Amino acid sequence: YITPGKRRSHVSNTMSAPPPPPPPPGGNLNNGQGQTPPFLPPGMMPPPGMAVPPPPPPPPKPFIHPITHAFHGCFNFRRHPTKPPVNRLAYTRVILAKLLLEVCGASGAIWGSSEIFFLRDTPLGNEIVRIVAMFVGVIFFYRFWWHAKHYYQHDQDFPPLKEHHRRKWKLPFLQVFASKLVLEVLGGAGAIWGCSEAVTLRNATNKFSWRVAAAAVGYVFFIRW
């Protein structure tokens, strides 16, 4: 701003508009405007001197991507920099309890609850349930590994899912409630069935009564789930 009547000699000659930005690499297209289209239609050849951008990466496959993402960084036990050194005694106590209750308990829940529902009455059914119980144990061991890793890094378990995250994070939501179904519903029924035999309360004469009691406990825990 120049005050009327003042001389213009005090205005610096260096004050000028900034130079225009250089055109992007791709040639002078659109009458010298230097605009490069983001993509070319299929079958269209680029003009001479035009730099064709690389094609976008293919979308991740719906079944392969969760598997590769699930194993990414699973052996990285690097401690969080803001956390103090880990308390190895407390960490061992928590991890051993999880290994017993969530890994061995998951296999035992499948094995015990299957007998309640007459799935192990034949030799073939017994072997099928054995394979299923071992497979569930492997899945829960993989889940236990990630929980042990997160607890080592952050001194806490995974935070619970928020209400507004349940529609977005469908896979963690499914993992949480599927594990609750196995550990709490089938595990509750299998615990009654197994411990009744361990303490010699269940025998061949009262087997049906204990089956009804275990099924009733499983039903109550299913309503709770």
C-alpha positions in Angstrom: 0.0 0.0 0.0 1.4 3.4 -1.1 0.2 6.5 0.7 -0.8 9.2 -1.8 1.9 11.9 -2.1 4.7 9.6 -1.0 7.5 8.6 -3.2 7.8 5.0 -4.4 11.6 4.8 -4.0 11.3 3.2 -0.6 9.5 0.2 -1.9 11.8 -2.7 -2.4 12.2 -3.9 -5.9 12.6 -7.5 -4.7 8.9 -7.7 -3.7 7.3 -9.5 -6.6 4.8 -12.3 -7.2 6.1 -15.8 -6.7 7.0 -17.7 -9.9 4.4 -20.1 -11.1 5.0 -23.8 -10.2 6.7 -25.9 -12.8 4.5 -28.1 -14.9 4.3 -31.7 -13.8 6.4 -34.3 -15.7 4.3 -35.5 -18.5 4.6 -33.1 -21.4 2.7 -30.0 -22.4 -0.8 -31.3 -22.9 -4.1 -29.5 -23.1 -2.7 -26.5 -25.1 0.4 -26.1 -23.1 -1.2 -26.2 -19.6 1.0 -29.1 -18.5 -1.9 -31.2 -17.3 -1.4 -35.0 -17.3 -4.5 -37.1 -17.1 -4.4 -39.5 -14.1 -5.2 -42.5 -16.3 -5.7 -43.5 -19.9 -8.8 -45.3 -21.1 -8.3 -48.9 -22.2 -6.9 -49.2 -25.6 -5.9 -45.5 -25.9 -2.2 -44.8 -26.7 -0.5 -42.0 -24.9 0.5 -38.9 -26.8 4.2 -38.4 -27.7 6.2 -37.1 -24.8 3.6 -38.0 -22.2 4.7 -39.8 -19.1 2.2 -42.5 -18.4 1.7 -43.0 -14.6 2.1 -46.6 -13.3 -1.1 -48.6 -13.0 -2.7 -48.8 -9.5 -1.8 -51.8 -7.4 -4.2 -54.7 -7.6 -6.7 -54.8 -4.7 -5.9 -57.4 -2.0 -7.5 -60.7 -2.4 -10.4 -61.2 0.1 -9.1 -64.5 1.5 -5.3 -64.1 1.1 -4.9 -60.6 2.6 -6.2 -61.4 6.1 -3.9 -64.4 6.3 -0.8 -62.5 5.3 -1.7 -59.6 7.4 -2.3 -61.9 10.4 1.3 -63.2 10.3 3.0 -59.8 9.6 5.2 -58.9 12.6 4.2 -61.9 14.7 7.8 -62.4 15.9 8.4 -58.8 16.7 8.5 -58.6 20.6 10.1 -55.2 20.7 9.2 -53.4 23.9 7.2 -50.1 23.6 9.7 -47.3 24.2 7.5 -45.6 26.8 7.1 -48.7 28.9 9.5 -49.6 31.8 11.3 -52.9 31.7 9.0 -55.9 31.8 8.2 -57.6 35.1 9.1 -61.2 34.0 7.4 -62.9 37.0 4.1 -61.1 36.5 4.3 -61.6 32.7 5.0 -65.4 33.2 2.1 -65.7 35.6 -0.4 -64.0 33.2 0.9 -65.9 30.1 0.8 -69.4 31.8 -2.8 -68.7 33.0 -3.8 -67.8 29.4 -2.1 -70.8 28.0 -3.9 -73.1 30.4 -7.3 -71.5 30.3 -7.6 -70.4 26.7 -5.5 -72.9 24.7 -5.9 -76.1 26.6 -9.4 -75.0 27.8 -10.5 -74.5 24.2 -9.5 -78.0 23.2 -11.1 -79.4 26.3 -14.3 -77.5 25.8 -14.7 -79.0 22.3 -13.8 -82.5 23.6 -16.1 -82.4 26.7 -19.1 -80.6 25.2 -19.1 -83.0 22.2 -19.8 -85.9 24.5 -22.7 -84.1 26.1 -24.4 -83.8 22.7 -23.8 -87.5 21.8 -21.1 -86.7 19.2 -18.5 -89.2 20.6 -20.7 -92.3 20.9 -19.1 -94.0 17.9 -15.4 -94.6 17.2 -15.6 -92.6 14.0 -17.3 -89.7 15.8 -14.6 -89.9 18.5 -11.8 -89.5 16.0 -13.5 -86.7 14.2 -14.0 -84.8 17.4 -10.4 -85.4 18.3 -9.2 -83.8 15.1 -11.6 -80.8 15.6 -10.4 -80.3 19.1 -6.8 -80.3 18.1 -7.6 -77.9 15.2 -9.3 -75.5 17.6 -6.4 -75.8 20.0 -4.0 -74.7 17.2 -6.2 -71.7 16.4 -6.4 -70.6 20.0 -2.6 -71.1 20.4 -2.2 -68.6 17.5 -4.5 -66.2 19.3 -2.6 -66.8 22.5 0.7 -65.9 20.8 -0.6 -62.5 19.7 -2.0 -61.8 23.1 1.3 -62.8 24.7 3.2 -60.5 22.3 0.8 -57.5 22.9 1.1 -58.0 26.7 4.9 -58.1 26.5 5.0 -54.9 24.5 2.3 -52.9 26.3 1.8 -54.5 29.8 -1.9 -55.0 29.0 -4.2 -57.1 27.0 -5.9 -55.9 23.8 -8.4 -53.1 24.6 -12.1 -54.0 24.2 -13.9 -53.1 21.0 -15.8 -49.9 21.1 -19.4 -49.7 20.2 -18.8 -47.5 17.1 -15.9 -49.8 16.0 -18.0 -53.0 15.7 -19.2 -52.3 12.2 -15.8 -51.4 10.9 -13.6 -54.1 12.6 -15.7 -57.1 11.8 -12.9 -59.6 12.0 -11.8 -58.7 15.5 -15.5 -58.6 16.5 -15.9 -62.1 15.2 -12.7 -63.3 16.9 -13.7 -61.9 20.3 -17.2 -63.4 20.4 -16.3 -66.7 18.7 -13.7 -67.2 21.4 -16.2 -66.4 24.1 -18.6 -68.9 22.6 -15.9 -71.7 22.8 -14.4 -70.8 26.1 -17.5 -69.7 28.1 -20.4 -71.5 26.6 -18.9 -74.8 25.5 -16.3 -74.5 28.2 -19.0 -74.1 30.9 -20.9 -77.2 29.8 -17.7 -79.2 29.4 -16.4 -78.1 32.8 -19.4 -79.6 34.6 -19.2 -82.7 32.5 -15.5 -83.2 33.0 -15.1 -82.3 36.7 -18.1 -84.5 37.6 -16.1 -87.5 36.2 -12.8 -86.3 37.7 -14.3 -86.2 41.3 -16.1 -89.6 40.7 -19.6 -88.1 40.9 -20.5 -89.3 37.4 -20.7 -92.9 36.6 -22.7 -95.3 34.3 -25.8 -95.1 36.5 -26.2 -91.3 36.7 -24.7 -90.4 33.3 -28.0 -89.0 31.9 -28.6 -86.8 34.9 -25.1 -85.2 34.6 -25.7 -84.7 30.9 -28.8 -82.8 31.6 -27.1 -80.7 34.2 -24.2 -79.9 31.9 -26.5 -79.0 29.1 -28.5 -76.7 31.4 -25.3 -74.9 32.4 -24.3 -74.5 28.8 -27.7 -73.1 28.0 -27.4 -70.5 30.8 -24.0 -69.5 29.6 -25.3 -69.3 26.1 -28.0 -66.8 27.2 -25.2 -64.9 29.0 -23.1 -64.9 25.8 
